[in-house]
Amino acid sequence: MNNKDAIANTPIVQRVSLALLFLRIGVFIAMMIWVIDKFAQPDHTAAVFQAFYGISGIGTVVAYLLGIAQLLIMVGFVLGIQKKITYGLVLLMHTASTLVSFPKYLEPFESANILFYAAWPMLAACFALYYLRDLDT
């Protein structure tokens, strides 16, 4: 039996499960960078909140508290704990950050704005994980 036959004979549930696991790990890695950033560069968190959300005065303590909250969500997410809640919160967080960046999509070739487009496939991955959460074993 060749590799193609082996894959074709693998039950769909196992194949979907493995694909969702890799999606979950990929989303986790990308979002953990933002969590770590809150601890490593709290001033960057303040700048992001000012520039994209119009919220000023985010200090180090608030950045750390946001980082702790997101860290707890991300650990639950990567471990598959309370999927409806953790996957939903990850989808909500990423949807918000994707939508507040909307002006960047209107000027893709200004500065490094082209990098913002990476948010859309990740948003699709977050949606797929939430939508198929019961199959993510």
N, C-alpha and C positions, 0 to 999 in steps of 0.2 A: 504494500500500500504506500503510495507516495504522500507527500505533505498535503497536497490539495485534497486528497481523499480523506485524510485524517481530520482536516478542518471541517470538511463537509459532514463527517460522521460525528463530530462533536455536538452534543445537544445545544440548541440555541440558547438555553438559559445559561449555560456555562460561558458561552461566547459573549453574551450580553453582560453577564456579571463581570467578566474580565475587562471588557471595554469600559464599563462604568467605573471600575476600580482605577484604571489608568486615567480616566477623565478626572476622577476625584483627587487623585494624587497630583495631577497637573494643575488643577485649580488651587489646591492647597499650597503648592510651591509658589505660584504667582502671588497669591494673596498674603502668604506669610512674609514676603518681602515688605509689604506695606505695614504689617504688624511690627516687624523688627525695626522698620524705619521710625515708628512712633517712639521706640525706646532709644534708638541710636541717634536720631536727629529730631528731637521734639520741636525744634524751631522750624523744621521743614513741614511738620504737621500743621503748625500754626500758619505757615505761608500757604499751604494747600487749602486750608479752611477759609482763609481770607480771600484767596484768588478765585476759588471755585464755588464756595458756598456762601460767600459774603459774611462770614462769621469771623469777627476779629477778637483778639484778646485770649486766644487759646494758649494757655501757659503750659509749662512742663508737666505739672500735676495732671491737668486735663488730658494732655497727650498720653501720659502714662496710663491713666484710667481708661481711655479709649483703647489703648494697646492691650490692656488686661482683658477688657470685655471682648475685643476681637480675638485675642488669643484663646480664650475659653470657647468661643464659637468655633474657631478653626480646629481646635483639638477635637471637639465633639463631631465636627463635620468629617474630619479625616478618619476618625474611628467609627463613623456611622452611627453615632448615638443620637437618639431623638431626631431621626431624619427629617420628619416634617418641619420641625422647628429649626434645626441647624442648617439644613439645605435651603430652607426658605429664607433664613436670615442672610446666608451667603448670596443667594439670588437677589435679595433686596439690597444688600450693600453694593453689590456689583452693578445692579441696575441704576442705583442712585449715582454712583461715580461715573458710569457711562453717560447718563443723561446730562449731568451737570457739565460735562465736557463738550456738549453739543457745539458751542461756538468754534471749537478747535476743528471740528469736521468740516466746517464751511471754508476753512483756509488750510487745506491739507499740506500745501507746500511752503507754508511759513514756518520758520524755525524747525522744530522737531515734531510738528503736529502730526506728521504721518504715523508716528508711533501710537497715537491715540486710537487708530483704527484696529489695533490688536484687541481692543476691548470688546469688539462685536463678536468675534468667534468665541471669546471667553464667556461672554454673556449667553451665547447659544449653548455652550457647555454647561453653564450653571443652570439654565432652564432645563436641559436634557436630564441632568442629575436630579433636579427637583421633580420633574414630571415622571421619571422612571425610578424614583427612589425605592419603591417596593421591590424592584428587580435588582437593586444594588445590594447584593449579599456578599 
